């Protein structure tokens, strides 16, 4: 693995529709946590105000660094960062996904 160590794992909550009931209403979706990539996290104690690429400001509590080949995540996606022993060390919602020449940053 190149670059900085990635001591954590990023999991993404995905939901799958299970169909419709007898009246045609959607049944509750099944959700599961899916391993997305290896990562490294950096948290901000009191939040951090960041300006996105489109010029909007938002407050984030952490940034997750991942490898360049990490698939894009949409804003609003729920994620968990876990240690090697599978304990959750960070939970959040994606506020911005950015990619540069060195790595991917996922702002929560």
N, CA, C and O atoms as a MOPAC input file, in Angstrom:
PM7 MOZYME 1SCF
protein

 N      0.85300 1    -1.17800 1     0.00000 1
 C      0.00000 1     0.00000 1     0.00000 1
 C      0.89700 1     1.24000 1     0.00000 1
 O      1.84600 1     1.31800 1     0.78000 1
 N      0.61000 1     2.17600 1    -0.84400 1
 C      1.42300 1     3.38900 1    -0.92400 1
 C      0.83400 1     4.48000 1    -0.04900 1
 O     -0.32600 1     4.41600 1     0.35800 1
 N      1.66900 1     5.50100 1     0.23700 1
 C      1.19300 1     6.64100 1     1.00800 1
 C      1.14900 1     6.35300 1     2.49300 1
 O      1.83500 1     5.46000 1     2.99000 1
 N      0.33000 1     7.12400 1     3.19700 1
 C      0.20600 1     6.98700 1     4.64400 1
 C     -0.52100 1     5.70500 1     5.02100 1
 O     -1.32600 1     5.19300 1     4.24300 1
 N     -0.23700 1     5.17900 1     6.22400 1
 C     -0.94100 1     3.97200 1     6.66500 1
 C     -2.44300 1     4.21400 1     6.77900 1
 O     -2.88200 1     5.32200 1     7.08500 1
 N     -3.20000 1     3.19800 1     6.53600 1
 C     -4.66300 1     3.25600 1     6.62500 1
 C     -5.10200 1     2.24900 1     7.69000 1
 O     -5.48500 1     1.12700 1     7.36000 1
 N     -5.04700 1     2.64700 1     8.97900 1
 C     -5.28300 1     1.68800 1    10.06500 1
 C     -6.74800 1     1.35500 1    10.34200 1
 O     -7.03700 1     0.50600 1    11.18500 1
 N     -7.66700 1     2.00700 1     9.65100 1
 C     -9.09200 1     1.79500 1     9.89100 1
 C     -9.76500 1     1.24100 1     8.64400 1
 O     -9.15400 1     1.11900 1     7.58200 1
 N    -11.04800 1     0.90900 1     8.80400 1
 C    -11.87300 1     0.44400 1     7.68300 1
 C    -13.11500 1     1.32400 1     7.62600 1
 O    -13.72400 1     1.62300 1     8.65300 1
 N    -13.48300 1     1.73400 1     6.42000 1
 C    -14.68000 1     2.54500 1     6.21800 1
 C    -15.80600 1     1.62400 1     5.76500 1
 O    -15.66400 1     0.87100 1     4.80200 1
 N    -16.93200 1     1.70000 1     6.48100 1
 C    -18.12700 1     0.93500 1     6.13300 1
 C    -19.21800 1     1.91200 1     5.72000 1
 O    -19.33500 1     3.00300 1     6.27900 1
 N    -20.01200 1     1.51000 1     4.73800 1
 C    -21.08400 1     2.34100 1     4.20400 1
 C    -22.41100 1     1.62900 1     4.43400 1
 O    -22.53600 1     0.43000 1     4.18400 1
 N    -23.40900 1     2.38500 1     4.91700 1
 C    -24.73500 1     1.78900 1     5.09900 1
 C    -25.45500 1     1.77500 1     3.75300 1
 O    -25.64600 1     2.81000 1     3.11500 1
 N    -25.84400 1     0.57600 1     3.34600 1
 C    -26.58000 1     0.42900 1     2.08800 1
 C    -27.93100 1    -0.18800 1     2.38900 1
 O    -28.05300 1    -1.06100 1     3.24800 1
 N    -28.93600 1     0.27400 1     1.67800 1
 C    -30.27700 1    -0.29000 1     1.86500 1
 C    -30.75000 1    -0.91600 1     0.56500 1
 O    -30.46100 1    -0.43200 1    -0.52900 1
 N    -31.48600 1    -2.00400 1     0.72100 1
 C    -32.00000 1    -2.74600 1    -0.41800 1
 C    -33.51100 1    -2.83000 1    -0.30300 1
 O    -34.02400 1    -3.27300 1     0.72500 1
 N    -34.24200 1    -2.41100 1    -1.34500 1
 C    -35.69900 1    -2.54400 1    -1.27700 1
 C    -36.07700 1    -4.03200 1    -1.27300 1
 O    -35.46800 1    -4.83800 1    -1.97600 1
 N    -37.08400 1    -4.37700 1    -0.47400 1
 C    -37.49300 1    -5.78100 1    -0.40200 1
 C    -38.80600 1    -6.03700 1    -1.13600 1
 O    -39.27600 1    -7.17400 1    -1.18100 1
 N    -39.39100 1    -5.01300 1    -1.69900 1
 C    -40.61500 1    -5.21200 1    -2.47000 1
 C    -41.77200 1    -4.39000 1    -1.94500 1
 O    -41.59000 1    -3.39700 1    -1.24000 1
 N    -42.98200 1    -4.83100 1    -2.31000 1
 C    -44.20900 1    -4.13000 1    -1.92600 1
 C    -45.14200 1    -5.10400 1    -1.21300 1
 O    -45.09800 1    -6.31400 1    -1.43300 1
 N    -45.99600 1    -4.53300 1    -0.34300 1
 C    -46.97200 1    -5.38200 1     0.34400 1
 C    -48.18300 1    -5.60600 1    -0.56800 1
 O    -48.18800 1    -5.16300 1    -1.71700 1
 N    -49.20000 1    -6.28900 1    -0.05600 1
 C    -50.39800 1    -6.63200 1    -0.84500 1
 C    -51.14700 1    -5.40900 1    -1.33200 1
 O    -51.88800 1    -5.49000 1    -2.31200 1
 N    -50.96800 1    -4.26500 1    -0.66200 1
 C    -51.65600 1    -3.02800 1    -1.05800 1
 C    -50.80300 1    -2.15500 1    -1.97800 1
 O    -51.22900 1    -1.06800 1    -2.37000 1
 N    -49.62000 1    -2.61400 1    -2.32100 1
 C    -48.75400 1    -1.86200 1    -3.22000 1
 C    -47.83300 1    -0.87100 1    -2.53700 1
 O    -47.14500 1    -0.10100 1    -3.20700 1
 N    -47.81000 1    -0.87900 1    -1.20400 1
 C    -46.92300 1     0.02200 1    -0.47300 1
 C    -45.53800 1    -0.60800 1    -0.33900 1
 O    -45.39400 1    -1.82300 1    -0.20200 1
 N    -44.52300 1     0.25900 1    -0.38400 1
 C    -43.15700 1    -0.23300 1    -0.22000 1
 C    -42.96500 1    -0.84000 1     1.15800 1
 O    -43.39400 1    -0.27200 1     2.16200 1
 N    -42.32000 1    -1.99700 1     1.20000 1
 C    -41.93600 1    -2.60600 1     2.47100 1
 C    -40.66000 1    -1.92300 1     2.95600 1
 O    -39.91300 1    -1.36500 1     2.15300 1
 N    -40.40600 1    -1.96300 1     4.27200 1
 C    -39.16400 1    -1.35100 1     4.77500 1
 C    -37.93700 1    -1.94300 1     4.08000 1
 O    -37.88000 1    -3.13700 1     3.78800 1
 N    -36.97200 1    -1.08500 1     3.82800 1
 C    -35.74500 1    -1.53200 1     3.18600 1
 C    -34.89400 1    -2.30100 1     4.18200 1
 O    -34.90600 1    -2.00200 1     5.37700 1
 N    -34.16500 1    -3.27900 1     3.70100 1
 C    -33.17400 1    -3.97100 1     4.52400 1
 C    -31.88600 1    -3.16500 1     4.44100 1
 O    -31.47100 1    -2.76900 1     3.35200 1
 N    -31.25100 1    -2.91800 1     5.58500 1
 C    -29.99400 1    -2.17600 1     5.58200 1
 C    -28.87700 1    -3.06000 1     6.10100 1
 O    -29.08900 1    -3.94400 1     6.93100 1
 N    -27.67900 1    -2.79800 1     5.59000 1
 C    -26.49500 1    -3.51200 1     6.04700 1
 C    -25.28500 1    -2.60300 1     5.89500 1
 O    -25.28400 1    -1.69200 1     5.06700 1
 N    -24.25600 1    -2.85400 1     6.69800 1
 C    -23.00600 1    -2.11000 1     6.61700 1
 C    -22.06100 1    -2.88600 1     5.71700 1
 O    -21.78500 1    -4.06100 1     5.96000 1
 N    -21.56000 1    -2.22200 1     4.66900 1
 C    -20.70600 1    -2.85300 1     3.66700 1
 C    -19.31100 1    -2.24100 1     3.74400 1
 O    -19.16300 1    -1.01900 1     3.77200 1
 N    -18.28300 1    -3.10300 1     3.77700 1
 C    -16.90500 1    -2.61600 1     3.77600 1
 C    -16.64700 1    -1.87000 1     2.47600 1
 O    -16.87600 1    -2.40500 1     1.39100 1
 N    -16.16400 1    -0.61700 1     2.58700 1
 C    -15.93600 1     0.22200 1     1.41800 1
 C    -14.45700 1     0.31000 1     1.07100 1
 O    -14.07100 1     0.15100 1    -0.08700 1
 N    -13.61100 1     0.57200 1     2.10600 1
 C    -12.18400 1     0.72400 1     1.84300 1
 C    -11.39700 1     0.80300 1     3.14800 1
 O    -11.97700 1     0.94800 1     4.22400 1
 N    -10.08900 1     0.70700 1     3.04600 1
 C     -9.19700 1     1.01500 1     4.15600 1
 C     -9.09400 1     2.53100 1     4.23500 1
 O     -9.20900 1     3.21900 1     3.22100 1
 N     -8.87900 1     3.05100 1     5.43600 1
 C     -8.86200 1     4.49700 1     5.57800 1
 C     -8.07200 1     4.92800 1     6.81000 1
 O     -7.61100 1     4.10500 1     7.60000 1
 N     -7.93500 1     6.22200 1     6.94400 1
 C     -7.34800 1     6.86600 1     8.12200 1
 C     -8.24500 1     8.05100 1     8.43700 1
 O     -8.68200 1     8.75800 1     7.52900 1
 N     -8.52400 1     8.27700 1     9.72700 1
 C     -9.43900 1     9.36100 1    10.10000 1
 C     -8.69900 1    10.46600 1    10.83300 1
 O     -7.67000 1    10.23900 1    11.46900 1
 N     -9.24300 1    11.65400 1    10.72800 1
 C     -8.77500 1    12.80700 1    11.49600 1
 C    -10.01300 1    13.52100 1    11.99700 1
 O    -10.84900 1    13.95200 1    11.20200 1
 N    -10.14000 1    13.65000 1    13.32200 1
 C    -11.32900 1    14.29100 1    13.87900 1
 C    -11.01500 1    15.71500 1    14.29700 1
 O     -9.86500 1    16.06600 1    14.56300 1
 N    -12.07600 1    16.53600 1    14.34800 1
 C    -11.97600 1    17.92500 1    14.77900 1
 C    -12.83600 1    18.06900 1    16.02000 1
 O    -14.03800 1    17.80900 1    15.97300 1
 N    -12.23800 1    18.48100 1    17.13300 1
 C    -12.93400 1    18.55600 1    18.41000 1
 C    -14.19600 1    19.39800 1    18.41100 1
 O    -15.24600 1    18.92700 1    18.84900 1
 N    -14.12000 1    20.62700 1    17.93100 1
 C    -15.27400 1    21.53300 1    17.99400 1
 C    -15.88000 1    21.78300 1    16.62300 1
 O    -16.62600 1    22.74500 1    16.43900 1
 N    -15.57100 1    20.94200 1    15.67900 1
 C    -16.07200 1    21.15500 1    14.33400 1
 C    -15.13900 1    22.05800 1    13.54600 1
 O    -14.31000 1    22.77000 1    14.11200 1
 N    -15.28500 1    22.01800 1    12.27800 1
 C    -14.41300 1    22.74700 1    11.37100 1
 C    -15.29100 1    23.26200 1    10.24100 1
 O    -16.01800 1    22.48800 1     9.61900 1
 N    -15.23100 1    24.54800 1     9.97400 1
 C    -16.03100 1    25.11200 1     8.88900 1
 C    -15.20900 1    25.04200 1     7.61300 1
 O    -14.08400 1    25.53800 1     7.54700 1
 N    -15.79400 1    24.41800 1     6.60600 1
 C    -15.10000 1    24.19000 1     5.34200 1
 C    -15.95400 1    24.74200 1     4.21200 1
 O    -17.18300 1    24.70200 1     4.26900 1
 N    -15.29300 1    25.25200 1     3.19400 1
 C    -15.99800 1    25.73500 1     2.00500 1
 C    -15.85000 1    24.67000 1     0.91600 1
 O    -14.73400 1    24.29000 1     0.56400 1
 N    -16.96100 1    24.19700 1     0.39300 1
 C    -16.94100 1    23.15500 1    -0.63100 1
 C    -16.56100 1    23.74200 1    -1.98500 1
 O    -16.44900 1    24.95700 1    -2.14400 1
 N    -16.36600 1    22.86000 1    -2.95000 1
 C    -15.97300 1    23.27300 1    -4.29700 1
 C    -17.00300 1    24.21400 1    -4.92700 1
 O    -16.64500 1    25.05800 1    -5.74800 1
 N    -18.28700 1    24.07500 1    -4.54700 1
 C    -19.31800 1    24.94100 1    -5.12600 1
 C    -19.51100 1    26.24000 1    -4.33200 1
 O    -20.42000 1    27.02000 1    -4.61800 1
 N    -18.63400 1    26.46500 1    -3.31800 1
 C    -18.65400 1    27.72400 1    -2.58600 1
 C    -19.50400 1    27.74900 1    -1.33400 1
 O    -19.51100 1    28.75300 1    -0.62100 1
 N    -20.22200 1    26.67000 1    -1.04300 1
 C    -21.05700 1    26.62500 1     0.15400 1
 C    -20.20600 1    26.24800 1     1.36100 1
 O    -19.30500 1    25.41600 1     1.25500 1
 N    -20.49300 1    26.86200 1     2.50800 1
 C    -19.79100 1    26.53800 1     3.74900 1
 C    -20.59200 1    25.52400 1     4.54400 1
 O    -21.82300 1    25.55900 1     4.54100 1
 N    -19.90200 1    24.62300 1     5.22400 1
 C    -20.54500 1    23.65000 1     6.08200 1
 C    -19.59100 1    23.29000 1     7.21100 1
 O    -18.38000 1    23.47300 1     7.09400 1
 N    -20.14600 1    22.77700 1     8.30300 1
 C    -19.32900 1    22.35900 1     9.44200 1
 C    -19.12800 1    20.85800 1     9.37500 1
 O    -20.07700 1    20.10400 1     9.16100 1
 N    -17.89000 1    20.43000 1     9.55800 1
 C    -17.60800 1    18.99800 1     9.56600 1
 C    -16.90600 1    18.63000 1    10.87200 1
 O    -16.25200 1    19.46500 1    11.49600 1
 N    -17.04900 1    17.38600 1    11.26800 1
 C    -16.45200 1    16.91600 1    12.51600 1
 C    -15.22700 1    16.05000 1    12.27500 1
 O    -14.45900 1    15.79300 1    13.20200 1
 N    -15.03400 1    15.59200 1    11.03000 1
 C    -13.90400 1    14.71200 1    10.73000 1
 C    -13.66000 1    14.66000 1     9.23200 1
 O    -14.51800 1    15.01700 1     8.42500 1
 N    -12.47500 1    14.20700 1     8.88700 1
 C    -12.16500 1    13.89300 1     7.49800 1
 C    -11.56600 1    12.49000 1     7.48200 1
 O    -10.76900 1    12.13000 1     8.34800 1
 N    -11.96200 1    11.71200 1     6.48700 1
 C    -11.47100 1    10.35000 1     6.32200 1
 C    -10.62600 1    10.33600 1     5.05500 1
 O    -11.08200 1    10.75800 1     3.99200 1
 N     -9.39400 1     9.84900 1     5.17300 1
 C     -8.48700 1     9.75400 1     4.03900 1
 C     -8.51600 1     8.32400 1     3.51000 1
 O     -8.43900 1     7.37000 1     4.28400 1
 N     -8.62800 1     8.17800 1     2.19600 1
 C     -8.68200 1     6.86000 1     1.56800 1
 C     -7.81000 1     6.86100 1     0.31500 1
 O     -7.35700 1     7.91300 1    -0.13700 1
 N     -7.58100 1     5.68000 1    -0.23700 1
 C     -6.76700 1     5.54500 1    -1.44300 1
 C     -7.48400 1     6.10400 1    -2.67100 1
 O     -8.70700 1     6.24100 1    -2.68800 1
 N     -6.70300 1     6.41800 1    -3.68400 1
 C     -7.24800 1     7.02800 1    -4.90300 1
 C     -8.29300 1     6.17700 1    -5.61200 1
 O     -9.16400 1     6.71500 1    -6.29700 1
 N     -8.22100 1     4.87100 1    -5.46100 1
 C     -9.16300 1     4.00000 1    -6.17300 1
 C    -10.48900 1     3.82300 1    -5.42500 1
 O    -11.31000 1     2.99300 1    -5.81600 1
 N    -10.70200 1     4.58600 1    -4.36900 1
 C    -11.94300 1     4.49500 1    -3.59500 1
 C    -13.11800 1     5.01700 1    -4.42000 1
 O    -13.06600 1     6.10500 1    -4.99300 1
 N    -14.18100 1     4.20800 1    -4.46200 1
 C    -15.37600 1     4.60300 1    -5.21400 1
 C    -16.03500 1     5.81700 1    -4.55000 1
 O    -16.03400 1     5.95300 1    -3.32600 1
 N    -16.59200 1     6.68900 1    -5.38400 1
 C    -17.23400 1     7.92900 1    -4.91500 1
 C    -18.42600 1     7.61100 1    -4.01700 1
 O    -19.16800 1     6.65700 1    -4.25300 1
 N    -18.59000 1     8.43300 1    -2.98300 1
 C    -19.75100 1     8.37000 1    -2.10400 1
 C    -20.56000 1     9.65100 1    -2.26500 1
 O    -19.99900 1    10.74400 1    -2.35200 1
 N    -21.86200 1     9.50900 1    -2.30300 1
 C    -22.74600 1    10.66000 1    -2.44900 1
 C    -22.92100 1    11.36600 1    -1.11100 1
 O    -22.87000 1    10.73300 1    -0.05700 1
 N    -23.12500 1    12.67100 1    -1.15600 1
 C    -23.43400 1    13.42600 1     0.05900 1
 C    -24.67500 1    12.82600 1     0.71400 1
 O    -25.63100 1    12.45000 1     0.03400 1
 N    -24.64500 1    12.74100 1     2.04500 1
 C    -25.76700 1    12.18200 1     2.78600 1
 C    -25.61600 1    10.70100 1     3.10900 1
 O    -26.38500 1    10.16300 1     3.90600 1
 N    -24.64100 1    10.03700 1     2.50400 1
 C    -24.41000 1     8.61400 1     2.78100 1
 C    -23.94400 1     8.44200 1     4.22500 1
 O    -23.07100 1     9.17900 1     4.68600 1
 N    -24.51600 1     7.47900 1     4.93800 1
 C    -24.10500 1     7.18100 1     6.31100 1
 C    -22.90100 1     6.24900 1     6.29300 1
 O    -22.88600 1     5.24900 1     5.57600 1
 N    -21.88500 1     6.59100 1     7.09700 1
 C    -20.66400 1     5.78800 1     7.13700 1
 C    -20.24200 1     5.53600 1     8.58300 1
 O    -20.61600 1     6.27200 1     9.49700 1
 N    -19.45300 1     4.47900 1     8.76400 1
 C    -18.80000 1     4.16800 1    10.02800 1
 C    -17.32700 1     3.92000 1     9.75700 1
 O    -16.96800 1     3.33300 1     8.73600 1
 N    -16.47500 1     4.36700 1    10.67100 1
 C    -15.05700 1     4.03600 1    10.63400 1
 C    -14.82400 1     3.06100 1    11.77300 1
 O    -15.21100 1     3.31700 1    12.91300 1
 N    -14.18100 1     1.92800 1    11.45200 1
 C    -13.96600 1     0.88300 1    12.45200 1
 C    -12.48900 1     0.55000 1    12.58000 1
 O    -11.71400 1     0.67600 1    11.63200 1
 N    -12.11800 1     0.11500 1    13.80100 1
 C    -10.77100 1    -0.38600 1    14.07700 1
 C    -10.63500 1    -1.81500 1    13.58000 1
 O    -11.59700 1    -2.40900 1    13.09200 1
 N     -9.43700 1    -2.35800 1    13.70800 1
 C     -9.19600 1    -3.74600 1    13.30500 1
 C    -10.06600 1    -4.74100 1    14.06300 1
 O    -10.41500 1    -5.79400 1    13.52800 1
 N    -10.42000 1    -4.41300 1    15.31100 1
 C    -11.25900 1    -5.32200 1    16.09800 1
 C    -12.75100 1    -5.10400 1    15.82200 1
 O    -13.59800 1    -5.63400 1    16.54200 1
 N    -13.07100 1    -4.33100 1    14.79000 1
 C    -14.43100 1    -4.05700 1    14.31900 1
 C    -15.21200 1    -3.12000 1    15.23700 1
 O    -16.42800 1    -2.99600 1    15.08800 1
 N    -14.54100 1    -2.45600 1    16.18700 1
 C    -15.24700 1    -1.48700 1    17.02100 1
 C    -15.37700 1    -0.16500 1    16.26600 1
 O    -14.44600 1     0.26400 1    15.58500 1
 N    -16.53700 1     0.47400 1    16.39300 1
 C    -16.82600 1     1.72200 1    15.68700 1
 C    -16.12500 1     2.86600 1    16.41200 1
 O    -16.32900 1     3.06700 1    17.60900 1
 N    -15.29700 1     3.61700 1    15.68100 1
 C    -14.58200 1     4.74900 1    16.26500 1
 C    -15.11500 1     6.09100 1    15.76400 1
 O    -14.77500 1     7.13700 1    16.31500 1
 N    -15.94800 1     6.06400 1    14.72300 1
 C    -16.50800 1     7.29100 1    14.17100 1
 C    -17.72600 1     6.93800 1    13.32500 1
 O    -17.69600 1     5.98000 1    12.55300 1
 N    -18.78600 1     7.70700 1    13.47000 1
 C    -19.98500 1     7.55700 1    12.64900 1
 C    -20.34300 1     8.93200 1    12.11700 1
 O    -20.22500 1     9.92900 1    12.82900 1
 N    -20.77500 1     8.98800 1    10.88100 1
 C    -21.15400 1    10.28300 1    10.33100 1
 C    -21.84000 1    10.17800 1     8.99400 1
 O    -22.08700 1     9.09200 1     8.46800 1
 N    -22.13900 1    11.34300 1     8.46400 1
 C    -22.80600 1    11.47300 1     7.16700 1
 C    -21.84900 1    12.19500 1     6.22800 1
 O    -21.24900 1    13.20200 1     6.60500 1
 N    -21.70400 1    11.69300 1     5.02000 1
 C    -20.81400 1    12.31700 1     4.04400 1
 C    -21.34100 1    13.70600 1     3.69500 1
 O    -22.49900 1    13.87300 1     3.31200 1
 N    -20.46100 1    14.69900 1     3.83700 1
 C    -20.81200 1    16.07000 1     3.46400 1
 C    -20.11200 1    16.49400 1     2.18800 1
 O    -20.59500 1    17.36200 1     1.46200 1
 N    -18.95800 1    15.87100 1     1.91700 1
 C    -18.24500 1    16.15400 1     0.66800 1
 C    -17.25800 1    15.02400 1     0.39700 1
 O    -16.63300 1    14.49700 1     1.31800 1
 N    -17.12700 1    14.66300 1    -0.86500 1
 C    -16.16500 1    13.67000 1    -1.32200 1
 C    -15.22600 1    14.40000 1    -2.27000 1
 O    -15.67100 1    14.94800 1    -3.27800 1
 N    -13.92500 1    14.41300 1    -1.95800 1
 C    -12.98600 1    15.10900 1    -2.83700 1
 C    -11.80900 1    14.19600 1    -3.16200 1
 O    -11.42400 1    13.33800 1    -2.36800 1
 N    -11.25800 1    14.40100 1    -4.33200 1
 C    -10.15300 1    13.57600 1    -4.81600 1
 C     -9.08400 1    14.49700 1    -5.38400 1
 O     -9.38100 1    15.38500 1    -6.18300 1
 N     -7.83000 1    14.28000 1    -4.96600 1
 C     -6.72800 1    15.05500 1    -5.53800 1
 C     -5.65800 1    14.08900 1    -6.03200 1
 O     -5.94100 1    12.90200 1    -6.19500 1
 N     -4.45600 1    14.55700 1    -6.27000 1
 C     -3.43300 1    13.68400 1    -6.84600 1
 C     -2.86400 1    12.68000 1    -5.85300 1
 O     -2.22200 1    11.71400 1    -6.26400 1
 N     -3.08600 1    12.88400 1    -4.54000 1
 C     -2.49500 1    12.00400 1    -3.53800 1
 C     -3.48700 1    11.03100 1    -2.90600 1
 O     -3.12700 1     9.89100 1    -2.61300 1
 N     -4.72100 1    11.46200 1    -2.69200 1
 C     -5.68200 1    10.61000 1    -1.99500 1
 C     -7.10900 1    11.15200 1    -2.13100 1
 O     -7.35800 1    12.19800 1    -2.72900 1
 N     -8.00700 1    10.40000 1    -1.55600 1
 C     -9.41600 1    10.79300 1    -1.48300 1
 C     -9.68000 1    11.30500 1    -0.07600 1
 O     -9.18000 1    10.74200 1     0.89800 1
 N    -10.45800 1    12.36500 1     0.03000 1
 C    -10.90100 1    12.87500 1     1.33100 1
 C    -12.41100 1    12.80400 1     1.37200 1
 O    -13.09900 1    13.21100 1     0.43500 1
 N    -12.91400 1    12.27600 1     2.47800 1
 C    -14.35800 1    12.18000 1     2.69600 1
 C    -14.66000 1    12.99800 1     3.94300 1
 O    -14.30000 1    12.60600 1     5.05400 1
 N    -15.31200 1    14.12000 1     3.75900 1
 C    -15.60100 1    15.03900 1     4.85900 1
 C    -16.91500 1    14.65300 1     5.49800 1
 O    -17.92600 1    14.50400 1     4.81100 1
 N    -16.90600 1    14.48900 1     6.83300 1
 C    -18.09800 1    14.10600 1     7.59100 1
 C    -18.53700 1    15.26600 1     8.47100 1
 O    -19.52600 1    15.15100 1     9.19400 1

